Amino acid sequence: MNKVNLHTHSNFCDGSSQLKNYVDKAIELGFQGIGFSSHAPIGFNTDWHMKKEKFHTYHQQIGKLKTDYKGEIEIWCGLEIDFFDNDEYEFDFNNSNLDYSIGAVHYIKPDSNYCIDESKEKLKNILKYEYQSDNKSLIREYYNTIVAMVFKRKFDIIAHFDLIKKFNTNNYFFDENAKWYKEIVFETIDKIKEKDPIIEVNSRGFYKGQTKEYYPSKWILKYLISNGFRITVNTDAHTPFEINNEFDSMIQNLITLGLSEISLFKNNEWVKESL
């Protein structure tokens, strides 16, 4: 199976290194393709999104790398784009000449700059002040936002599907095995199935010691697989040394759960390869 990682962050956003260093490391690690997916610019300032004025240089540098490394490795230009359902905040990717796009939910209100995965304290404040400590309402709005994103945008990949669990060690915010939580997750999957999005298995929360499982959890993956969803594997690398983190283990996990084919980006199109 070809090894491809489409979820990487360089020093154009909150990653640690130049684009070229990721390419060199990917080749060293035996990858056949690497995609760059910097956090797209948004309508307010953060320290982890690309600045709008840097996008042209980002696109240009990736284009040069494609030429320089032709025949050695496939390289693609993408973005991880935050969904807000608000044109004032959200990056318009339609005319950006991207090879692919990753859609993400880090914010769950169109007019809010509260980020759900920035810190445990910030999530506590979101729950307390915006949801009056009603964790079910928070969870439901998170997954409803995923549904809205899938129906209103044409992103290729849905990033870290159950990111809401990032700070939920020992079920601090909610019980991940509770019937009501599973029902919300299953309802979300049932709703988005007709749009046939690609779901990534993302290892970052696990290898950073923040979660006990990958995104999404095994029981969610099992339901996705049983419903015929397309699945791909990414490490959400923020340094070149994270490109391969848990990659082979994620593949083995998918095989164990019954997946027989994985979706890969190859020759600028989505294909399926046997596991």
C-alpha atoms as one frame of an Amber mdcrd trajectory, in Angstrom:
protein
   0.000   0.000   0.000   1.219   3.505  -0.830   1.904   5.680   2.193   0.381
   9.144   1.937  -0.097  11.789   4.630  -2.312  14.750   3.756  -2.571  16.416
   7.168   0.595  18.365   7.940   1.336  21.812   9.352   4.462  23.789   8.543
   5.798  27.119   9.776   3.236  28.869   7.584   0.842  28.244  10.487   1.548
  26.454  13.793   4.014  23.869  12.496   7.679  23.911  13.405   9.576  23.702
  10.156   9.935  24.702   6.519   8.009  22.846   3.823  11.115  21.259   2.316
  12.031  19.567   5.594   8.704  17.722   5.618   9.255  16.515   2.071  12.769
  15.259   2.831  11.562  13.442   5.940   8.615  11.897   4.104  10.985  10.477
   1.478  13.293   9.164   4.199  10.323   7.452   5.876   9.182   5.770   2.671
   6.121   7.881   1.871   4.956   8.097  -1.730   3.026  11.328  -1.183   2.741
  14.261   1.193   0.153  17.012   1.338   0.431  20.332   3.114  -2.663  21.514
   4.968  -1.857  24.710   6.825  -4.645  26.165   8.927  -6.426  28.469   6.500
  -6.701  32.179   7.274  -9.781  33.181   9.252 -11.525  36.474   9.998  -9.808
  37.231  13.299  -6.281  36.968  14.641  -4.892  33.789  16.207  -1.364  32.499
  16.674  -2.048  29.241  14.807  -3.705  30.168  11.515  -1.883  31.222   8.371
  -2.017  34.937   7.666  -4.019  35.727   4.536  -1.147  37.649   2.979   1.063
  34.532   3.170  -1.206  32.268   1.150   0.248  33.188  -2.242   3.798  32.439
  -1.046   2.603  29.163   0.495   0.993  28.087  -2.768   4.024  29.221  -4.776
   6.562  27.381  -2.598   4.601  24.136  -2.752   4.445  24.493  -6.529   8.223
  24.804  -6.671   8.643  21.719  -4.475   6.398  19.763  -6.842   8.818  20.598
  -9.656  11.981  20.033  -7.643  10.898  16.606  -6.355   9.080  15.343  -9.447
   9.632  11.611  -9.779  10.673  11.226  -6.122   7.442  11.909  -4.271   4.016
  13.376  -4.975   3.388  16.715  -3.264   0.044  18.468  -2.924  -1.213  21.846
  -1.798  -4.147  21.774   0.605  -5.565  23.635   3.566  -7.306  22.727   6.785
 -10.245  25.103   6.677 -12.293  26.046   9.718 -16.035  25.930   9.158 -17.964
  28.830  10.683 -21.059  29.090   8.487 -20.144  32.761   8.483 -18.512  34.392
   5.443 -16.954  37.088   7.598 -14.798  34.526   9.421 -14.353  31.687   6.957
 -11.710  31.377   4.222 -13.130  31.178   0.692 -11.288  28.227  -0.832 -13.274
  27.935  -4.050 -10.847  29.946  -6.191  -7.664  29.011  -4.356  -6.465  26.313
  -6.776  -6.035  23.722  -4.031  -5.336  20.073  -4.745  -7.566  19.042  -1.844
  -9.233  20.468   1.263  -9.729  19.367   4.847 -12.773  20.662   6.695 -12.524
  21.141  10.444 -14.743  22.149  13.328 -12.732  23.975  15.979 -15.425  26.598
  16.632 -19.065  25.712  17.141 -20.857  29.050  16.907 -20.788  31.195  13.754
 -20.081  34.369  15.764 -17.735  32.912  18.389 -13.954  32.791  18.594 -14.061
  30.233  21.400 -11.926  27.326  20.226 -12.990  23.954  21.630  -9.560  22.319
  21.441  -7.292  25.158  22.566  -7.217  24.240  26.249  -9.194  22.418  28.911
  -9.819  25.705  30.735 -11.209  27.355  27.626 -13.532  24.409  27.009 -14.704
  24.640  30.614 -15.547  28.308  30.044 -17.381  27.544  26.814 -19.452  24.913
  28.585 -20.180  27.147  31.574 -20.893  30.490  29.921 -22.210  29.586  26.473
 -24.055  26.375  27.362 -24.918  26.953  31.025 -23.009  23.769  31.931 -25.302
  21.659  29.748 -22.836  19.200  28.224 -25.451  17.553  26.022 -26.213  20.872
  24.321 -22.516  21.473  23.725 -21.986  18.011  22.252 -25.084  18.208  20.091
 -24.049  21.593  18.686 -20.562  20.286  17.906 -21.909  17.383  15.874 -24.649
  19.514  14.299 -21.880  21.816  13.110 -20.162  18.860  11.444 -23.428  18.039
   9.667 -23.805  21.652   8.520 -20.208  21.690   7.275 -20.673  18.533   5.227
 -23.878  19.800   3.613 -22.786  23.391   2.993 -19.157  22.922   1.894 -17.412
  20.510  -0.445 -14.370  19.637   1.633 -12.656  16.399   0.647 -11.839  15.234
   4.171 -13.461  15.668   7.576 -10.725  16.276  10.131 -10.534  14.600  13.553
 -14.231  13.653  13.649 -14.596  13.453  17.454 -12.189  16.258  18.366 -14.619
  17.225  21.144 -13.094  14.399  23.229  -9.600  15.957  23.260  -9.743  17.113
  26.885 -12.188  14.454  28.041  -9.710  12.216  29.880 -11.542  10.068  32.445
 -14.831  11.397  30.998 -14.181  14.817  32.539 -16.766  16.604  30.381 -19.034
  13.744  29.295 -19.288   9.958  29.287 -18.156   8.733  25.866 -19.964   5.446
  26.454 -23.249   7.059  27.447 -26.259   6.089  25.346 -27.155   9.716  24.594
 -23.644  10.475  23.312 -23.536   7.439  21.052 -26.978   8.272  19.693 -25.801
  11.776  18.732 -22.716  10.367  17.006 -24.677   7.702  15.136 -27.311  10.273
  14.073 -24.533  12.499  12.739 -23.043   9.671  10.702 -26.451   8.699   9.345
 -27.127  12.298   8.253 -23.842  12.863   6.427 -23.683   9.469   4.719 -25.428
  10.671   1.551 -22.656  13.230   0.945 -19.960  10.533   0.976 -17.233  12.530
   2.765 -13.843  11.005   3.477 -13.200  10.520   7.193  -9.632  10.672   8.384
  -8.187   8.527  11.133  -5.970  11.025  12.931  -3.341   9.982  15.458  -2.312
  13.354  16.885  -4.378  13.308  20.073  -3.060   9.836  20.852   0.652  10.392
  20.280   0.499  13.727  22.123  -0.915  11.896  25.152  -4.214  13.798  25.074
  -6.534  10.921  24.142  -6.576   7.189  24.769  -7.586   6.437  21.190  -7.166
   7.930  17.753  -9.745  10.265  16.246 -12.318   8.832  15.822 -12.697   6.171
  18.536 -12.899   2.512  17.543 -16.633   2.175  18.062 -17.204   5.175  15.787
 -14.843   3.790  13.171 -16.623   0.463  13.276 -19.947   2.188  12.560 -18.397
   4.262   9.774 -16.903   1.150   8.173 -20.176  -0.764   8.434 -21.881   2.127
   6.627 -19.383   2.134   3.773 -17.648   5.431   4.473 -14.380   6.204   2.751
 -11.506   6.269   5.239  -8.025   7.759   5.001  -5.128   7.948   7.475  -3.244
  11.076   8.586  -0.973  12.017  11.477  -1.708  15.769  11.710   2.048  16.359
  11.831   3.307  19.668  13.197   6.951  18.659  12.842   8.665  16.526  10.185
   9.325  13.902  12.860   5.562  13.357  13.350   4.794  12.400   9.744   4.868
   8.663  10.502   3.568   8.742  14.090   1.262   5.751  14.630   0.717   5.460
  10.859   1.216   1.710  10.594  -0.704   1.112  13.823  -3.683   3.042  12.468
  -3.663   0.883   9.336  -3.540  -2.289  11.423  -6.365  -1.004  13.601  -8.525
  -0.450  10.517  -7.814  -3.956   9.251  -8.808  -5.362  12.647 -12.060  -3.390
  12.502 -12.895  -4.891   9.112 -11.827  -2.238   6.601 -10.586  -3.791   3.359
  -9.853  -0.658   1.283  -8.390   2.714   2.173  -8.896   5.973   0.290  -5.686
   7.580  -0.945  -4.864  10.676  -2.946  -2.788   9.609  -5.943  -2.054  11.367
  -9.235  -4.315  14.196  -8.048  -7.393  12.025  -7.612  -8.961   9.868  -4.944
  -8.435   6.133  -5.365  -8.989   3.068  -3.229  -6.235   0.637  -2.358  -6.555
  -2.747  -0.690  -5.238  -3.157   2.834
